[in-house]
């Protein structure tokens, strides 16, 4: 049986996002909000909400229990220095905590993630089986001979 570690991440995230797109509702404000203070514009992808939810689900499964603070750090980036002549060095900026928290709450409603008291959020058995079953489907669809040993 294939696990989420046996397939390429981008293929897994796209397949999980297709499944989550029907299960999660994108809020009205999501199309206007930025993903962090280091960004200039909101994301342009059509299925951004589902892709970010799939990415968060995988990250919680990989590193959980994990909190919103640490996830915001991982989804952050570099913010430019001075706005005139760019003379100051880049600084670290975190990702949007509201975006991460809202998606995690939706994943909790779907019973894919649960809250561990004082530790953060961790994946449930349903969430793990969703990732592993999707990984098995992705592995069978991939045409890569180097991955045949996992099938």
C-alpha positions in Angstrom: 0.0 0.0 0.0 1.3 3.4 -1.0 1.6 6.2 1.6 1.8 10.0 1.1 5.6 9.7 1.2 5.8 7.4 -1.9 4.4 9.8 -4.5 5.5 13.3 -5.7 4.1 16.1 -3.6 2.7 18.2 -6.4 0.7 15.3 -7.8 -0.6 14.3 -4.4 -1.7 17.9 -3.6 -3.6 18.3 -6.8 -5.4 15.0 -6.3 -6.3 15.8 -2.7 -7.4 19.3 -3.7 -9.8 17.9 -6.3 -11.5 15.9 -3.5 -11.5 18.7 -1.0 -12.9 21.2 -3.5 -16.3 19.7 -3.1 -16.1 19.3 0.7 -14.8 22.7 1.7 -16.6 26.1 1.1 -14.4 29.0 0.2 -15.4 32.1 2.1 -16.4 35.3 0.2 -13.4 37.2 1.5 -10.9 34.6 0.2 -10.7 35.9 -3.3 -9.6 39.4 -2.0 -7.2 38.5 0.7 -3.4 38.1 0.5 -1.7 35.1 1.8 0.8 37.2 3.9 2.1 40.7 4.4 5.0 39.9 2.1 2.6 39.5 -0.9 1.4 42.3 -3.1 -1.7 40.6 -4.6 -4.1 37.8 -3.7 -3.5 34.4 -5.3 -4.6 34.0 -9.0 -5.3 30.3 -9.0 -8.9 29.2 -9.5 -8.7 26.4 -6.9 -6.4 28.1 -4.4 -8.5 27.4 -1.4 -8.6 23.7 -2.0 -4.8 23.6 -2.9 -3.9 25.4 0.4 -6.2 23.0 2.3 -4.6 20.0 0.8 -1.2 21.4 1.6 -2.1 22.1 5.2 -3.6 18.6 5.6 -0.3 17.1 4.3 1.8 19.4 6.5 -0.3 18.5 9.6 0.1 14.8 8.8 3.8 15.2 8.3 4.8 17.4 11.2 1.8 17.3 13.6 0.8 18.1 16.2 1.4 21.6 14.9 0.0 25.0 15.7 -1.1 28.0 13.7 2.0 30.0 14.6 4.4 27.4 13.2 2.3 26.9 10.1 2.3 30.7 9.5 6.0 30.7 9.8 6.3 27.9 7.2 3.9 29.6 4.8 5.7 32.9 5.1 8.5 34.4 3.1 10.8 37.4 2.7 9.5 40.9 2.8 11.4 43.5 1.0 13.3 46.1 2.9 13.0 49.8 2.3 10.3 50.9 -0.2 12.7 53.5 -1.7 15.9 52.3 -3.5 15.6 48.9 -1.7 18.5 49.7 0.6 17.5 47.7 3.6 17.9 43.9 3.7 14.9 41.6 3.4 13.1 40.7 6.6 11.1 37.6 7.5 7.3 37.8 7.2 4.8 35.2 8.3 1.8 33.9 6.3 -1.8 34.8 7.0 -2.9 33.2 10.3 -6.5 33.9 9.5 -6.4 31.9 6.3 -4.6 29.0 8.0 -6.9 29.0 11.0 -10.1 29.1 8.8 -8.9 26.2 6.7 -8.0 24.1 9.7 -11.4 24.8 11.2 -13.0 23.6 8.0 -10.8 20.5 8.0 -11.9 19.8 11.6 -15.5 20.0 10.6 -14.8 17.4 8.0 -13.2 15.2 10.7 -9.8 15.2 8.9 -7.9 17.1 11.6 -8.4 17.2 15.4 -7.2 19.5 18.1 -4.8 18.1 20.7 -5.0 19.9 24.0 -2.0 22.2 24.4 -0.2 20.7 21.4 -1.9 22.0 18.3 -3.7 20.1 15.6 -3.0 16.6 14.4 -4.4 14.4 11.7 -7.2 11.9 12.3 -7.5 8.4 11.0 -9.9 9.6 8.3 -7.4 12.3 7.2 -4.6 9.8 7.1 -6.6 7.3 5.0 -7.7 10.1 2.6 -4.0 11.0 2.0 -2.9 7.3 1.7 -5.8 6.3 -0.5 -5.2 9.3 -2.8 -1.5 8.5 -2.9 -2.4 5.0 -4.1 -4.6 6.3 -6.8 -1.9 8.8 -7.9 0.8 6.1 -7.9 -1.3 3.9 -10.2 -1.9 6.9 -12.5 1.7 7.9 -12.7 3.8 6.7 -15.6 7.2 6.6 -13.9 9.2 3.4 -13.9 11.2 4.5 -10.9 8.1 4.4 -8.7 6.9 0.9 -9.7 8.5 -0.7 -6.7 6.0 1.0 -4.4 2.9 -0.2 -6.3 
